[in-house]
Amino acid sequence: MSSVSADEGDDEIFTVSLSNPSTQDVSFDLTTATGSAAATDYAAANMEVSTDGGTTWTPASSATIAAGTTSVLVKVPTVED
């Protein structure tokens, strides 16, 4: 789990990584949890994943770290209120 700080209305980008490359794809569901921010402060339903370092983004509720690689980026939009 990560703890971050973001300006309202900006996208927050997380790197989800493995300590070592796997010989098989590693898939996982994307979830958020409230902490100092309420669920209304971010748009979890609009999360996106990038497997190319942020060049392209795909809407997603799950992600896969491909075999032989170690990370993906996950973007969570925040809501300016």
Summary of the structure (lengths in Angstrom):
residues: 81
radius of gyration: 13.2
end to end distance: 24.9
largest distance: 43.8
contacts: 179
relative contact order: 0.39
helix: 7%
strand: 36%
